[in-house]
Amino acid sequence: MGERMRDAEMNPMVRTVASTQSEMTEIILPNDTNMLGNLLGGRLMHFIDLTGAMAAYRHARTHVVTAAMDHIDFIRPVRLGDLVTLKSSVNRAFTSSMEVGVKVWAENTRTGGVVHVASAYLVFVAIDEHGRLQKVPQLLPETADESRRYADALRRRKHREAESARRKEERLATETQGEA
Ligand SMILES: CC(C)(COP(=O)(O)OP(=O)(O)OC[C@H]1O[C@@H](n2cnc3c(N)ncnc32)[C@H](O)[C@@H]1OP(=O)(O)O)[C@@H](O)C(=O)NCCC(=O)NCCS
């Protein structure tokens, strides 16, 4: 592993998962919540997008845009006054795109209890200042967990591509029906 780590450090076209790890903590204020005092889903998605982008920036070291956000599971509500911590890292890099995983925990400030509240996968695409696609460094998984996420990311990419092709076909069929 030491040898591979040195490769990753010396070759800027290869990066480790650890070098992309990012974290953000927010306190949930009244403006972030609904009438019941629960964090708004859209606000949480915003935090997820930001934390995901941090990992993508650390990997690509160029501009990145969010291409897709999928598999968000809102497991438990987050309450007004809770501290929300989000952690992200790149799961796999492809040509110009990267899949990033984000995990979210809420901490009750009075009891100190911490619960896992949400998880999400996002795809970011690297571009230059003119919007042209940029090639990203490859990712080197080093641990068993990182290797599992690396393999799963390819499966999810194939699933996303199949879903996208299916939606495109549906759109074309609807348009053709409209013309008939
Ligand atoms: C993301 C974007 C740059 C892709 O551009 P494009 O010309 O469609 O690029 P391509 O079809 O050649 O795909 C380029 C890469 O993006 C990936 N990609 C494109 N659309 C995707 C999607 N919906 N989901 C996942 N990946 C996607 C492709 O798989 C490809 O990855 P690879 O280079 O690693 O193989 C373009 O669609 C865009 O600018 N979207 C808006 C982004 C934005 O504004 N985000 C904020 C949301 S408000």
PDBQT file of the ligand as one rigid body, heavy atoms in Angstrom, charges set to zero:
ROOT
HETATM    1  C1  LIG A 201     -22.949  18.262 -16.971  1.00  0.00    +0.000 C 
HETATM    2  C2  LIG A 201     -22.633  18.812 -18.365  1.00  0.00    +0.000 C 
HETATM    3  C3  LIG A 201     -21.359  19.683 -18.291  1.00  0.00    +0.000 C 
HETATM    4  C4  LIG A 201     -22.378  17.609 -19.286  1.00  0.00    +0.000 C 
HETATM    5  O1  LIG A 201     -22.144  18.110 -20.563  1.00  0.00    +0.000 OA
HETATM    6  P1  LIG A 201     -22.449  17.246 -21.883  1.00  0.00    +0.000 P 
HETATM    7  O2  LIG A 201     -22.063  18.029 -23.055  1.00  0.00    +0.000 OA
HETATM    8  O3  LIG A 201     -23.813  16.692 -21.769  1.00  0.00    +0.000 OA
HETATM    9  O4  LIG A 201     -21.346  16.161 -21.721  1.00  0.00    +0.000 OA
HETATM   10  P2  LIG A 201     -21.303  14.644 -22.179  1.00  0.00    +0.000 P 
HETATM   11  O5  LIG A 201     -22.606  14.035 -22.541  1.00  0.00    +0.000 OA
HETATM   12  O6  LIG A 201     -20.166  14.571 -23.149  1.00  0.00    +0.000 OA
HETATM   13  O7  LIG A 201     -20.833  13.973 -20.793  1.00  0.00    +0.000 OA
HETATM   14  C5  LIG A 201     -19.671  14.418 -20.130  1.00  0.00    +0.000 C 
HETATM   15  C6  LIG A 201     -19.560  13.666 -18.835  1.00  0.00    +0.000 C 
HETATM   16  O8  LIG A 201     -20.646  14.020 -17.984  1.00  0.00    +0.000 OA
HETATM   17  C7  LIG A 201     -21.345  12.870 -17.585  1.00  0.00    +0.000 C 
HETATM   18  N1  LIG A 201     -22.757  13.227 -17.512  1.00  0.00    +0.000 N 
HETATM   19  C8  LIG A 201     -23.442  14.019 -18.351  1.00  0.00    +0.000 A 
HETATM   20  N2  LIG A 201     -24.726  14.107 -17.952  1.00  0.00    +0.000 NA
HETATM   21  C9  LIG A 201     -24.843  13.342 -16.854  1.00  0.00    +0.000 A 
HETATM   22  C10 LIG A 201     -25.908  13.026 -15.988  1.00  0.00    +0.000 A 
HETATM   23  N3  LIG A 201     -27.143  13.497 -16.175  1.00  0.00    +0.000 N 
HETATM   24  N4  LIG A 201     -25.677  12.211 -14.940  1.00  0.00    +0.000 NA
HETATM   25  C11 LIG A 201     -24.449  11.700 -14.724  1.00  0.00    +0.000 A 
HETATM   26  N5  LIG A 201     -23.385  11.977 -15.508  1.00  0.00    +0.000 NA
HETATM   27  C12 LIG A 201     -23.587  12.787 -16.555  1.00  0.00    +0.000 A 
HETATM   28  C13 LIG A 201     -21.087  11.843 -18.676  1.00  0.00    +0.000 C 
HETATM   29  O9  LIG A 201     -21.245  10.514 -18.188  1.00  0.00    +0.000 OA
HETATM   30  C14 LIG A 201     -19.644  12.146 -19.010  1.00  0.00    +0.000 C 
HETATM   31  O10 LIG A 201     -18.792  11.575 -18.026  1.00  0.00    +0.000 OA
HETATM   32  P3  LIG A 201     -17.304  11.023 -18.439  1.00  0.00    +0.000 P 
HETATM   33  O11 LIG A 201     -16.608  12.132 -19.196  1.00  0.00    +0.000 OA
HETATM   34  O12 LIG A 201     -16.636  10.804 -17.122  1.00  0.00    +0.000 OA
HETATM   35  O13 LIG A 201     -17.507   9.794 -19.230  1.00  0.00    +0.000 OA
HETATM   36  C15 LIG A 201     -23.818  19.658 -18.960  1.00  0.00    +0.000 C 
HETATM   37  O14 LIG A 201     -24.933  18.817 -19.115  1.00  0.00    +0.000 OA
HETATM   38  C16 LIG A 201     -24.172  20.841 -18.070  1.00  0.00    +0.000 C 
HETATM   39  O15 LIG A 201     -23.526  21.870 -18.098  1.00  0.00    +0.000 OA
HETATM   40  N6  LIG A 201     -25.250  20.693 -17.246  1.00  0.00    +0.000 N 
HETATM   41  C17 LIG A 201     -25.657  21.747 -16.328  1.00  0.00    +0.000 C 
HETATM   42  C18 LIG A 201     -24.815  21.699 -15.063  1.00  0.00    +0.000 C 
HETATM   43  C19 LIG A 201     -25.335  22.655 -14.034  1.00  0.00    +0.000 C 
HETATM   44  O16 LIG A 201     -25.601  23.787 -14.312  1.00  0.00    +0.000 OA
HETATM   45  N7  LIG A 201     -25.465  22.158 -12.795  1.00  0.00    +0.000 N 
HETATM   46  C20 LIG A 201     -26.056  22.888 -11.743  1.00  0.00    +0.000 C 
HETATM   47  C21 LIG A 201     -27.480  22.472 -11.643  1.00  0.00    +0.000 C 
HETATM   48  S1  LIG A 201     -28.561  23.775 -11.414  1.00  0.00    +0.000 SA
ENDROOT
TORSDOF 0
